[in-house]
Every structure is written in structure tokens, then in C-alpha cells.
């Protein structure tokens, strides 16, 4: 079985593009292709004008994995500082930690943090070098609703400044915050467009119903 099959999409600069689909639909594989960790069997992946993998482009990409990619024996600040040093962004460490509201836990060892706090620390590591493209794989899992709103407000600040964000999710209310969506199931891109476009295409009022209806096609 193929993780992805014939997926073709184009993400516009300065938008939030959402990959919406259930677990196992191919969202994470697609993101890993975009960052150059997985090579496609056919076709090509172009990111920020370069064909991936391209080491020169990686410094302009921020990637937050679904499972927090942190050094658990280091503190929050030490983790963020490590990722900042890779791209020469040490001056942004305090700001990145403040954005995710971990300033009071900056000296805490990651292994002592809750799952939600680890997610926040992981996001700080992905943001610290102010990337042009931010790839977020289920970024708000375990995050309380108030902080989720604050995250999305910050994402909008980034896109207003010209950054592009690709976010994967299986949560409908989060997907509705995206400018455009790609609906993915069983490795197939079923449809894409704005939330209103997808609802109109499916002839329904709710995004969840649109996904279910469009998933019932031959590609499901």
C-alpha cells in the first residue's frame, strides 16, 4: 500500500495551508517529503524554489514533528538555544520561549514537563530562526484551548509578514482556521480549496460533513 498516491498540490506564499485527514492518511509522510526526509518514488518536490532535498533551503524551514523532537535531559532554554545555534538565531531565543509562554519554565528539564508543555517547547524550537516556511504536524495536540487561540494568532502574524505555513490536523475547528485545505485519505488528495469551497463542492453546511461526503468517492 502506498503512503501517498498521485498527490499534487501547490501552496501559495503567505498562506496557511491545512492538510486534513484521519490518522494514517499520509499527512506526515507528505510533510516529511517537503522537508526532504522522504524521497518520492515518482515526481518531484519543490520548496521555496528549490528541488528537495536541498541543504541550502533547510535553514529557511521550520519543522515541528508530531512527537516532540527534544533533548529530554536538557532544559527548555538549552533545547531552543541548540536549535537556534544551528541557524545563527541565538538572539531570538528569549522571544521564542516567550511566544509559547514557557518563560517561567525556561530552566526546567524537558523530562519534567507535561505533554502540552513539551509541545510548546517543540514549537519554540521550530520558530526560533523565523523560518519562511513553517511545517507543523498536529501542532496543538495536548494544548489547552486558550493557548491554541494564541498560537493561531501568532501564526497569522507570521503569514502577514510573508511566511507560509503548512499544518496537518484531523481536528475540524482547527482546519477551519486555514486559508485553504487539502483533504487527504488513504494517500489520495480528495479535494482542495477554502472551507467555503469544499462545503459548496459537497453541497453541505459543515466541513466535517464535506469531508465525509468527499471521502465517499472512489479514492476513499
N, CA, C and O of each residue as an XYZ file, in Angstrom:
880
protein
N       0.844     -1.202      0.000
C       0.000      0.000      0.000
C       0.877      1.249      0.000
O       1.844      1.327      0.757
N       0.550      2.209     -0.830
C       1.316      3.447     -0.918
C       0.863      4.438      0.137
O      -0.331      4.608      0.384
N       1.860      5.102      0.768
C       1.524      6.127      1.757
C       0.877      7.329      1.072
O      -0.032      7.949      1.624
N       1.352      7.656     -0.135
C       0.773      8.717     -0.949
C       0.662      8.210     -2.374
O       1.514      7.452     -2.837
N      -0.389      8.625     -3.071
C      -0.621      8.121     -4.416
C      -1.110      9.256     -5.309
O      -2.271      9.659     -5.243
N      -0.209      9.765     -6.143
C      -0.598     10.784     -7.121
C      -0.961     12.127     -6.523
O      -1.764     12.860     -7.099
N      -0.386     12.466     -5.379
C      -0.708     13.746     -4.740
C       0.021     14.874     -5.451
O       1.235     14.819     -5.644
N      -0.727     15.891     -5.838
C      -0.157     17.060     -6.496
C      -0.821     18.304     -5.926
O      -2.043     18.444     -5.988
N      -0.022     19.204     -5.373
C      -0.585     20.426     -4.816
C       0.433     21.550     -4.868
O       1.638     21.317     -4.970
N      -0.069     22.759     -4.796
C       0.769     23.956     -4.795
C       0.316     24.856     -3.668
O      -0.860     25.209     -3.582
N       1.246     25.230     -2.802
C       0.940     26.090     -1.663
C       1.447     27.491     -1.963
O       2.585     27.669     -2.396
N       0.602     28.477     -1.733
C       0.939     29.854     -2.063
C       1.709     30.517     -0.937
O       1.480     30.234      0.239
N       2.614     31.392     -1.303
C       3.386     32.130     -0.309
C       2.443     32.973      0.557
O       1.536     33.626      0.040
N       2.662     32.954      1.869
C       1.897     33.798      2.777
C       0.552     33.250      3.191
O      -0.257     33.985      3.757
N       0.285     31.973      2.928
C      -0.995     31.401      3.336
C      -0.792     30.295      4.373
O       0.308     29.772      4.551
N      -1.883     29.961      5.044
C      -1.912     28.793      5.911
C      -2.647     27.694      5.148
O      -3.843     27.798      4.876
N      -1.914     26.653      4.812
C      -2.496     25.541      4.064
C      -2.631     24.360      5.015
O      -1.655     23.945      5.639
N      -3.822     23.828      5.124
C      -4.078     22.724      6.028
C      -4.200     21.395      5.314
O      -4.863     21.288      4.283
N      -3.554     20.385      5.871
C      -3.711     19.006      5.409
C      -4.660     18.329      6.384
O      -4.295     18.075      7.532
N      -5.863     18.037      5.940
C      -6.895     17.494      6.813
C      -7.170     16.044      6.462
O      -7.486     15.721      5.317
N      -7.050     15.178      7.449
C      -7.333     13.772      7.212
C      -7.144     12.973      8.481
O      -6.522     13.456      9.427
N      -7.670     11.759      8.521
C      -7.529     10.918      9.717
C      -6.103     10.429      9.883
O      -5.278     10.578      8.982
N      -5.817      9.851     11.031
C      -4.505      9.252     11.260
C      -4.252      8.165     10.225
O      -5.139      7.372      9.911
N      -3.014      8.137      9.691
C      -2.682      7.139      8.678
C      -3.065      7.506      7.269
O      -2.983      6.673      6.366
N      -3.487      8.755      7.060
C      -3.938      9.161      5.726
C      -2.798      9.589      4.810
O      -2.993      9.701      3.600
N      -1.598      9.832      5.370
C      -0.462     10.247      4.555
C       0.022     11.656      4.831
O       0.944     12.132      4.170
N      -0.589     12.339      5.807
C      -0.223     13.734      6.084
C       1.238     13.868      6.524
O       1.977     14.706      6.007
N       1.638     13.039      7.476
C       3.003     13.131      7.983
C       4.018     12.763      6.912
O       5.074     13.390      6.821
N       3.717     11.762      6.106
C       4.624     11.390      5.012
C       4.808     12.555      4.047
O       5.922     12.819      3.596
N       3.723     13.249      3.729
C       3.816     14.393      2.826
C       4.688     15.493      3.423
O       5.511     16.078      2.720
N       4.518     15.777      4.698
C       5.341     16.803      5.341
C       6.805     16.383      5.357
O       7.691     17.210      5.143
N       7.064     15.104      5.609
C       8.443     14.621      5.619
C       9.068     14.706      4.223
O      10.278     14.896      4.101
N       8.262     14.568      3.179
C       8.766     14.773      1.820
C       9.130     16.234      1.591
O      10.138     16.538      0.954
N       8.302     17.136      2.116
C       8.552     18.561      1.918
C       9.850     19.005      2.571
O      10.518     19.916      2.081
N      10.206     18.365      3.673
C      11.434     18.750      4.367
C      12.635     17.916      3.909
O      13.749     18.096      4.401
N      12.399     17.010      2.969
C      13.491     16.247      2.382
C      13.875     14.994      3.127
O      14.917     14.409      2.833
N      13.063     14.552      4.093
C      13.379     13.353      4.863
C      12.934     12.071      4.160
O      13.453     10.990      4.437
N      11.977     12.199      3.256
C      11.485     11.058      2.480
C      11.517     11.449      1.006
O      11.049     12.526      0.637
N      12.063     10.582      0.172
C      12.126     10.846     -1.276
C      10.933     10.186     -1.960
O      10.645      9.020     -1.688
N      10.237     10.893     -2.833
C       9.113     10.286     -3.553
C       9.609      9.259     -4.565
O      10.701      9.398     -5.116
N       8.804      8.231     -4.805
C       9.150      7.225     -5.814
C       9.025      7.792     -7.225
O       9.685      7.326     -8.154
N       8.171      8.800     -7.374
C       7.978      9.440     -8.675
C       7.636     10.904     -8.449
O       7.169     11.280     -7.373
N       7.867     11.724     -9.458
C       7.582     13.146     -9.339
C       8.688     13.882     -8.599
O       9.779     13.346     -8.402
N       8.401     15.111     -8.191
C       9.402     15.914     -7.503
C       8.738     16.829     -6.499
O       7.541     17.107     -6.581
N       9.529     17.290     -5.555
C       9.070     18.204     -4.516
C       9.910     19.470     -4.601
O      11.136     19.408     -4.502
N       9.267     20.611     -4.783
C       9.955     21.889     -4.859
C       9.510     22.764     -3.693
O       8.316     23.003     -3.510
N      10.460     23.235     -2.914
C      10.174     24.049     -1.731
C      10.982     25.341     -1.819
O      12.203     25.307     -1.967
N      10.300     26.471     -1.728
C      10.950     27.784     -1.795
C      11.840     27.894     -3.029
O      12.932     28.460     -2.980
N      11.355     27.348     -4.123
C      12.048     27.452     -5.399
C      13.143     26.443     -5.638
O      13.780     26.467     -6.692
N      13.384     25.551     -4.685
C      14.461     24.567     -4.823
C      13.886     23.156     -4.789
O      12.933     22.870     -4.064
N      14.487     22.285     -5.589
C      14.054     20.893     -5.583
C      14.652     20.185     -4.372
O      15.861     20.230     -4.146
N      13.794     19.535     -3.604
C      14.243     18.868     -2.379
C      14.780     17.474     -2.673
O      14.321     16.819     -3.609
N      15.759     17.009     -1.875
C      16.345     17.728     -0.733
C      17.398     18.741     -1.169
O      18.162     18.494     -2.103
N      17.432     19.874     -0.491
C      18.401     20.932     -0.768
C      18.839     21.522      0.571
O      18.046     22.165      1.258
N      20.093     21.304      0.935
C      20.576     21.740      2.238
C      20.507     23.244      2.410
O      20.332     23.732      3.527
N      20.640     23.984      1.323
C      20.608     25.444      1.416
C      19.237     25.960      1.814
O      19.124     27.047      2.380
N      18.193     25.190      1.524
C      16.824     25.611      1.825
C      16.426     25.263      3.256
O      15.560     25.917      3.835
N      17.052     24.241      3.825
C      16.628     23.746      5.131
C      16.706     24.813      6.218
O      15.906     24.796      7.154
N      17.645     25.731      6.110
C      17.755     26.794      7.104
C      16.620     27.790      7.046
O      16.481     28.620      7.944
N      15.797     27.723      5.999
C      14.652     28.627      5.863
C      13.341     27.933      6.193
O      12.264     28.502      6.017
N      13.443     26.681      6.680
C      12.267     25.886      7.002
C      12.238     25.603      8.498
O      13.265     25.278      9.094
N      11.066     25.725      9.102
C      10.851     25.288     10.467
C       9.953     24.071     10.446
O       8.946     24.050      9.738
N      10.307     23.057     11.218
C       9.554     21.798     11.182
C       9.264     21.344     12.602
O      10.182     21.073     13.376
N       7.998     21.264     12.936
C       7.575     20.746     14.229
C       6.952     19.386     14.013
O       5.901     19.268     13.383
N       7.602     18.358     14.535
C       7.121     16.996     14.361
C       5.943     16.720     15.289
O       5.709     17.438     16.261
N       5.205     15.654     14.957
C       4.043     15.297     15.765
C       4.453     14.904     17.185
O       3.804     15.297     18.154
N       5.523     14.136     17.302
C       6.095     13.815     18.612
C       7.231     14.798     18.873
O       8.130     14.955     18.047
N       7.182     15.451     20.018
C       8.155     16.499     20.319
C       9.587     15.997     20.154
O       9.994     15.040     20.813
N      10.346     16.645     19.276
C      11.737     16.256     18.998
C      12.664     17.097     19.863
O      13.253     18.074     19.400
N      12.783     16.707     21.113
C      13.550     17.478     22.088
C      14.558     16.580     22.792
O      14.409     15.359     22.835
N      15.588     17.217     23.342
C      16.538     16.514     24.193
C      15.986     16.564     25.616
O      16.007     17.611     26.262
N      15.496     15.430     26.095
C      14.753     15.416     27.355
C      15.625     15.665     28.582
O      15.101     15.985     29.648
N      16.948     15.523     28.452
C      17.829     15.774     29.594
C      18.355     17.207     29.632
O      19.154     17.558     30.500
N      17.901     18.034     28.681
C      18.263     19.450     28.660
C      17.061     20.293     29.063
O      15.921     19.830     29.023
N      17.327     21.525     29.446
C      16.243     22.439     29.809
C      15.550     22.973     28.557
O      16.014     22.771     27.434
N      14.432     23.657     28.778
C      13.718     24.290     27.667
C      14.642     25.251     26.929
O      14.752     25.201     25.704
N      15.307     26.129     27.686
C      16.173     27.120     27.035
C      17.337     26.454     26.313
O      17.713     26.886     25.223
N      17.906     25.425     26.894
C      19.024     24.745     26.245
C      18.587     24.106     24.931
O      19.341     24.116     23.958
N      17.388     23.555     24.895
C      16.875     22.993     23.651
C      16.694     24.069     22.591
O      17.147     23.916     21.456
N      16.035     25.148     22.964
C      15.786     26.220     21.992
C      17.098     26.841     21.538
O      17.263     27.162     20.361
N      18.027     27.010     22.465
C      19.320     27.604     22.121
C      20.095     26.699     21.159
O      20.790     27.182     20.265
N      19.969     25.375     21.352
C      20.645     24.442     20.451
C      20.130     24.606     19.025
O      20.920     24.722     18.088
N      18.798     24.616     18.856
C      18.238     24.746     17.516
C      18.528     26.134     16.931
O      18.695     26.281     15.720
N      18.586     27.146     17.797
C      18.915     28.494     17.316
C      20.347     28.557     16.806
O      20.628     29.235     15.817
N      21.250     27.855     17.475
C      22.657     27.899     17.095
C      22.895     27.313     15.713
O      23.819     27.722     15.010
N      22.058     26.353     15.322
C      22.215     25.713     14.007
C      22.052     26.733     12.888
O      22.695     26.626     11.844
N      21.192     27.720     13.108
C      20.902     28.712     12.068
C      21.378     30.111     12.455
O      21.046     31.079     11.771
N      22.144     30.234     13.530
C      22.656     31.540     13.922
C      21.603     32.489     14.445
O      21.699     33.700     14.245
N      20.589     31.945     15.119
C      19.464     32.774     15.578
C      19.429     32.896     17.099
O      18.351     33.001     17.683
N      20.583     32.883     17.742
C      20.630     32.906     19.207
C      19.922     34.115     19.802
O      19.395     34.038     20.911
N      19.905     35.222     19.083
C      19.277     36.431     19.608
C      17.770     36.286     19.749
O      17.139     37.101     20.423
N      17.170     35.259     19.124
C      15.717     35.090     19.140
C      15.240     34.120     20.215
O      14.040     33.870     20.329
N      16.160     33.572     21.005
C      15.796     32.504     21.946
C      14.749     32.962     22.950
O      13.731     32.292     23.126
N      14.981     34.089     23.609
C      14.050     34.565     24.638
C      12.670     34.839     24.051
O      11.654     34.525     24.670
N      12.634     35.428     22.853
C      11.354     35.732     22.218
C      10.584     34.453     21.891
O       9.374     34.388     22.110
N      11.277     33.434     21.368
C      10.613     32.183     21.014
C      10.023     31.505     22.241
O       8.914     30.972     22.191
N      10.768     31.527     23.349
C      10.269     30.916     24.578
C       9.080     31.695     25.122
O       8.135     31.105     25.646
N       9.124     33.009     25.000
C       8.021     33.848     25.474
C       6.756     33.618     24.657
O       5.654     33.613     25.206
N       6.907     33.426     23.355
C       5.753     33.222     22.475
C       4.926     32.017     22.920
O       3.697     32.050     22.872
N       5.603     30.959     23.349
C       4.901     29.735     23.747
C       4.613     29.707     25.255
O       4.197     28.685     25.802
N       4.840     30.841     25.908
C       4.527     31.024     27.328
C       5.228     29.997     28.215
O       4.607     29.346     29.055
N       6.529     29.873     28.004
C       7.328     28.993     28.848
C       8.461     29.738     29.543
O       9.417     29.122     30.015
N       8.354     31.063     29.605
C       9.433     31.843     30.209
C       9.671     31.443     31.659
O      10.811     31.443     32.123
N       8.595     31.101     32.383
C       8.755     30.724     33.784
C       9.270     29.296     33.949
O       9.585     28.870     35.060
N       9.357     28.549     32.828
C       9.883     27.179     32.879
C      11.125     27.027     32.009
O      11.501     25.909     31.654
N      11.753     28.122     31.671
C      12.882     28.088     30.751
C      14.016     27.214     31.284
O      14.755     26.623     30.496
N      14.167     27.120     32.608
C      15.248     26.335     33.202
C      14.812     24.911     33.560
O      15.609     24.140     34.093
N      13.565     24.558     33.276
C      13.069     23.227     33.609
C      13.596     22.196     32.620
O      13.610     22.434     31.412
N      14.022     21.063     33.130
C      14.448     19.962     32.259
C      13.220     19.408     31.548
O      12.172     19.221     32.166
N      13.348     19.149     30.265
C      12.202     18.751     29.446
C      11.522     17.494     29.979
O      10.300     17.374     29.885
N      12.276     16.565     30.530
C      11.679     15.328     31.040
C      10.700     15.572     32.174
O       9.891     14.696     32.481
N      10.752     16.751     32.813
C       9.844     17.064     33.922
C       8.583     17.776     33.455
O       7.696     18.048     34.264
N       8.487     18.084     32.158
C       7.354     18.845     31.639
C       6.183     17.946     31.279
O       6.358     16.761     30.996
N       4.993     18.522     31.291
C       3.810     17.816     30.814
C       3.871     17.685     29.294
O       4.691     18.334     28.645
N       3.005     16.846     28.728
C       2.983     16.675     27.274
C       2.690     17.965     26.542
O       3.293     18.246     25.506
N       1.752     18.767     27.081
C       1.427     20.037     26.444
C       2.587     21.007     26.459
O       2.820     21.722     25.484
N       3.322     21.034     27.573
C       4.481     21.921     27.657
C       5.572     21.484     26.694
O       6.266     22.322     26.117
N       5.727     20.180     26.519
C       6.720     19.702     25.546
C       6.340     20.143     24.136
O       7.208     20.502     23.340
N       5.046     20.117     23.829
C       4.597     20.602     22.521
C       4.967     22.069     22.348
O       5.423     22.482     21.282
N       4.769     22.843     23.395
C       5.085     24.265     23.327
C       6.587     24.488     23.149
O       7.006     25.359     22.387
N       7.386     23.702     23.853
C       8.843     23.828     23.700
C       9.280     23.435     22.296
O      10.174     24.055     21.721
N       8.646     22.403     21.746
C       8.962     21.965     20.394
C       8.632     23.049     19.375
O       9.377     23.264     18.419
N       7.509     23.726     19.589
C       7.138     24.820     18.684
C       8.147     25.957     18.778
O       8.501     26.552     17.760
N       8.608     26.263     19.971
C       9.619     27.320     20.124
C      10.879     26.992     19.332
O      11.487     27.876     18.730
N      11.270     25.713     19.335
C      12.449     25.295     18.568
C      12.232     25.472     17.072
O      13.160     25.820     16.343
N      11.006     25.233     16.614
C      10.695     25.358     15.181
C      10.603     26.816     14.740
O      10.824     27.134     13.571
N      10.273     27.708     15.691
C      10.057     29.113     15.367
C      11.293     29.989     15.531
O      11.354     31.082     14.968
N      12.273     29.527     16.289
C      13.318     30.417     16.779
C      14.106     31.096     15.669
O      14.585     32.213     15.861
N      14.256     30.456     14.517
C      15.044     31.078     13.436
C      14.174     31.826     12.432
O      14.631     32.207     11.354
N      12.895     32.032     12.811
C      11.950     32.818     11.998
C      11.928     32.324     10.544
O      12.296     33.057      9.626
N      11.497     31.081     10.349
C      11.547     30.460      9.019
C      10.565     31.077      8.032
O       9.538     31.637      8.416
N      10.902     30.962      6.760
C       9.991     31.410      5.706
C       8.869     30.400      5.484
O       7.765     30.766      5.081
N       9.158     29.133      5.749
C       8.154     28.075      5.642
C       8.126     27.313      6.955
O       9.154     26.826      7.425
N       6.942     27.215      7.543
C       6.776     26.515      8.810
C       5.883     25.299      8.587
O       4.738     25.431      8.156
N       6.413     24.120      8.882
C       5.685     22.865      8.728
C       5.298     22.359     10.110
O       6.164     22.094     10.943
N       4.007     22.225     10.351
C       3.500     21.873     11.675
C       2.664     20.603     11.586
O       1.611     20.589     10.949
N       3.137     19.540     12.226
C       2.438     18.258     12.193
C       1.658     18.090     13.493
O       2.237     17.784     14.536
N       0.353     18.290     13.429
C      -0.525     18.215     14.600
C       0.026     19.088     15.738
O       0.327     18.570     16.814
N       0.161     20.396     15.516
C       0.910     21.240     16.465
C       0.221     21.507     17.787
O       0.898     21.841     18.760
N      -1.100     21.375     17.870
C      -1.787     21.774     19.099
C      -2.338     20.595     19.890
O      -3.202     20.777     20.747
N      -1.847     19.389     19.613
C      -2.249     18.230     20.406
C      -1.799     18.430     21.850
O      -0.621     18.675     22.108
N      -2.735     18.326     22.790
C      -2.396     18.476     24.199
C      -2.309     19.912     24.669
O      -1.948     20.162     25.819
N      -2.634     20.868     23.797
C      -2.582     22.284     24.161
C      -3.967     22.736     24.607
O      -4.966     22.364     23.992
N      -4.038     23.538     25.678
C      -5.337     23.996     26.150
C      -5.930     24.999     25.154
O      -5.188     25.630     24.402
N      -7.267     25.154     25.141
C      -7.941     25.984     24.127
C      -7.447     27.426     24.077
O      -7.304     27.989     22.991
N      -7.185     28.029     25.228
C      -6.742     29.422     25.227
C      -5.396     29.575     24.539
O      -5.204     30.493     23.741
N      -4.466     28.684     24.845
C      -3.149     28.766     24.221
C      -3.226     28.427     22.739
O      -2.454     28.963     21.943
N      -4.145     27.544     22.356
C      -4.328     27.227     20.937
C      -4.712     28.484     20.157
O      -4.210     28.723     19.058
N      -5.605     29.280     20.737
C      -6.006     30.539     20.095
C      -4.795     31.453     19.947
O      -4.609     32.080     18.905
N      -3.975     31.527     20.991
C      -2.792     32.388     20.933
C      -1.802     31.903     19.881
O      -1.181     32.706     19.185
N      -1.660     30.595     19.771
C      -0.792     30.051     18.725
C      -1.268     30.508     17.360
O      -0.469     30.969     16.546
N      -2.550     30.387     17.104
C      -3.074     30.742     15.785
C      -2.966     32.237     15.524
O      -2.766     32.654     14.383
N      -3.096     33.035     16.556
C      -2.877     34.472     16.382
C      -1.441     34.736     15.957
O      -1.186     35.589     15.106
N      -0.504     34.005     16.548
C       0.893     34.185     16.169
C       1.144     33.658     14.764
O       1.912     34.259     14.013
N       0.511     32.544     14.392
C       0.657     32.027     13.029
C       0.218     33.082     12.024
O       0.846     33.254     10.979
N      -0.852     33.783     12.343
C      -1.342     34.828     11.438
C      -0.372     36.002     11.371
O      -0.246     36.647     10.330
N       0.304     36.277     12.465
C       1.342     37.315     12.436
C       2.462     36.922     11.484
O       2.987     37.755     10.745
N       2.819     35.650     11.512
C       3.874     35.156     10.626
C       3.471     35.266      9.161
O       4.258     35.730      8.336
N       2.260     34.848      8.833
C       1.838     34.895      7.429
C       1.673     36.337      6.955
O       1.920     36.637      5.787
N       1.260     37.225      7.849
C       1.139     38.640      7.479
C       2.502     39.225      7.128
O       2.599     40.180      6.357
N       3.553     38.644      7.701
C       4.918     39.100      7.416
C       5.519     38.358      6.222
O       6.679     38.581      5.875
N       4.734     37.474      5.591
C       5.189     36.805      4.380
C       5.566     35.353      4.527
O       5.920     34.711      3.538
N       5.501     34.806      5.741
C       5.815     33.389      5.928
C       4.670     32.524      5.417
O       3.534     32.981      5.290
N       4.986     31.281      5.132
C       3.996     30.309      4.684
C       3.940     29.179      5.706
O       4.969     28.738      6.219
N       2.727     28.717      5.995
C       2.552     27.668      6.999
C       1.762     26.517      6.401
O       0.718     26.717      5.781
N       2.276     25.309      6.598
C       1.543     24.091      6.247
C       1.313     23.335      7.542
O       2.264     23.001      8.249
N       0.063     23.067      7.852
C      -0.285     22.434      9.108
C      -1.145     21.204      8.856
O      -2.103     21.262      8.085
N      -0.810     20.101      9.495
C      -1.627     18.901      9.381
C      -2.510     18.783     10.608
O      -2.116     19.160     11.712
N      -3.711     18.255     10.404
C      -4.636     18.122     11.517
C      -5.742     17.136     11.157
O      -6.016     16.887      9.983
N      -6.370     16.583     12.190
C      -7.595     15.821     11.970
C      -8.735     16.464     12.753
O      -9.801     15.869     12.909
N      -8.505     17.689     13.249
C      -9.491     18.412     14.045
C     -10.170     19.461     13.175
O      -9.508     20.321     12.593
N     -11.497     19.383     13.092
C     -12.232     20.239     12.162
C     -12.151     21.720     12.510
O     -11.957     22.546     11.618
N     -12.297     22.080     13.798
C     -12.297     23.510     14.117
C     -10.933     24.136     13.860
O     -10.844     25.333     13.587
N      -9.873     23.343     13.944
C      -8.542     23.842     13.612
C      -8.393     23.992     12.101
O      -7.817     24.969     11.623
N      -8.910     23.030     11.359
C      -8.838     23.096      9.907
C      -9.559     24.334      9.372
O      -9.148     24.910      8.365
N     -10.616     24.732     10.040
C     -11.384     25.883      9.580
C     -10.628     27.197      9.721
O     -11.058     28.215      9.178
N      -9.521     27.193     10.431
C      -8.694     28.394     10.559
C      -7.747     28.577      9.376
O      -7.112     29.624      9.249
N      -7.647     27.582      8.521
C      -6.709     27.629      7.398
C      -7.296     28.404      6.218
O      -8.514     28.474      6.051
N      -6.416     28.984      5.405
C      -6.864     29.684      4.204
C      -7.370     28.700      3.158
O      -8.405     28.920      2.529
N      -6.630     27.618      2.985
C      -7.040     26.558      2.071
C      -6.730     25.211      2.709
O      -5.867     25.093      3.579
N      -7.459     24.201      2.252
C      -7.301     22.858      2.788
C      -7.091     21.859      1.661
O      -7.617     22.012      0.559
N      -6.309     20.834      1.968
C      -6.240     19.658      1.120
C      -6.786     18.496      1.923
O      -6.250     18.170      2.982
N      -7.848     17.863      1.435
C      -8.441     16.735      2.137
C      -7.742     15.451      1.693
O      -7.738     15.122      0.507
N      -7.157     14.735      2.635
C      -6.364     13.546      2.325
C      -6.956     12.331      3.026
O      -7.325     12.383      4.200
N      -7.038     11.242      2.277
C      -7.461      9.971      2.866
C      -6.841      8.838      2.058
O      -6.853      8.854      0.827
N      -6.304      7.861      2.768
C      -5.683      6.684      2.139
C      -4.650      7.072      1.091
O      -4.525      6.409      0.061
N      -3.905      8.155      1.355
C      -2.843      8.575      0.458
C      -3.280      9.362     -0.755
O      -2.448      9.723     -1.588
N      -4.573      9.638     -0.875
C      -5.103     10.382     -2.015
C      -5.516     11.782     -1.593
O      -6.063     11.977     -0.508
N      -5.251     12.754     -2.455
C      -5.764     14.104     -2.261
C      -7.163     14.134     -2.871
O      -7.319     14.125     -4.092
N      -8.179     14.170     -2.006
C      -9.560     14.067     -2.465
C     -10.072     15.370     -3.063
O     -10.789     15.361     -4.064
N      -9.706     16.480     -2.451
C     -10.177     17.793     -2.898
C      -9.362     18.849     -2.191
O      -8.751     18.575     -1.158
N      -9.342     20.052     -2.732
C      -8.703     21.164     -2.038
C      -9.414     22.459     -2.370
O     -10.075     22.585     -3.401
N      -9.262     23.420     -1.469
C      -9.911     24.708     -1.619
C     -10.150     25.322     -0.255
O      -9.756     24.752      0.762
N     -10.783     26.465     -0.224
C     -11.145     27.078      1.050
C     -12.243     26.251      1.712
O     -12.846     25.381      1.084
N     -12.488     26.530      2.973
C     -13.554     25.816      3.673
C     -14.880     26.008      2.949
O     -15.639     25.054      2.775
N     -15.163     27.245      2.524
C     -16.414     27.508      1.797
C     -16.451     26.756      0.471
O     -17.493     26.229      0.083
N     -15.314     26.704     -0.225
C     -15.257     25.963     -1.495
C     -15.612     24.495     -1.287
O     -16.389     23.918     -2.048
N     -15.040     23.907     -0.260
C     -15.259     22.477     -0.015
C     -16.690     22.194      0.404
O     -17.272     21.186      0.002
N     -17.259     23.079      1.208
C     -18.663     22.885      1.606
C     -19.589     23.011      0.412
O     -20.552     22.257      0.277
N     -19.286     23.984     -0.466
C     -20.115     24.132     -1.666
C     -19.965     22.919     -2.582
O     -20.943     22.413     -3.133
N     -18.722     22.464     -2.733
C     -18.472     21.314     -3.602
C     -19.233     20.077     -3.138
O     -19.724     19.292     -3.949
N     -19.321     19.920     -1.816
C     -20.013     18.761     -1.268
C     -21.502     18.996     -1.090
O     -22.264     18.051     -0.884
N     -21.923     20.262     -1.169
C     -23.340     20.570     -1.003
C     -23.818     20.422      0.428
O     -24.953     20.009      0.667
N     -22.950     20.759      1.393
C     -23.303     20.629      2.807
C     -22.914     21.906      3.534
O     -22.258     22.782      2.971
N     -23.330     22.002      4.805
C     -23.083     23.215      5.581
C     -21.868     23.117      6.492
O     -21.300     24.136      6.885
N     -21.468     21.897      6.830
C     -20.364     21.734      7.780
C     -19.157     21.093      7.101
O     -19.295     20.239      6.225
N     -17.959     21.532      7.533
C     -16.732     20.982      6.962
C     -16.635     19.479      7.220
O     -16.203     18.725      6.349
N     -17.037     19.047      8.411
C     -16.978     17.623      8.727
C     -17.828     16.808      7.768
O     -17.420     15.736      7.322
N     -19.010     17.319      7.451
C     -19.886     16.618      6.501
C     -19.288     16.633      5.101
O     -19.426     15.673      4.343
N     -18.616     17.746      4.763
C     -17.980     17.825      3.448
C     -16.882     16.781      3.320
O     -16.760     16.124      2.286
N     -16.083     16.630      4.372
C     -15.013     15.638      4.331
C     -15.585     14.227      4.184
O     -15.079     13.430      3.394
N     -16.627     13.923      4.936
C     -17.229     12.589      4.877
C     -17.826     12.323      3.500
O     -17.704     11.219      2.969
N     -18.464     13.323      2.929
C     -19.095     13.141      1.625
C     -18.051     12.984      0.538
O     -18.176     12.110     -0.319
N     -17.021     13.818      0.560
C     -15.984     13.748     -0.458
C     -15.134     12.496     -0.290
O     -14.572     11.997     -1.265
N     -15.033     11.981      0.932
C     -14.289     10.741      1.185
C     -15.008      9.524      0.651
O     -14.397      8.469      0.477
N     -16.287      9.653      0.390
C     -17.065      8.504     -0.060
C     -16.864      8.198     -1.541
O     -17.442      7.245     -2.064
N     -16.039      9.008     -2.219
C     -15.779      8.799     -3.642
C     -14.886      7.602     -3.886
O     -14.532      6.894     -2.944
N     -14.514      7.361     -5.137
C     -13.732      6.164     -5.497
C     -12.339      6.125     -4.903
O     -11.726      5.061     -4.821
N     -11.811      7.324     -4.470
C     -10.452      7.335     -3.931
C     -10.392      6.928     -2.469
O      -9.302      6.693     -1.946
N     -11.524      6.838     -1.797
C     -11.537      6.554     -0.367
C     -11.120      5.134     -0.083
O     -11.076      4.724      1.077
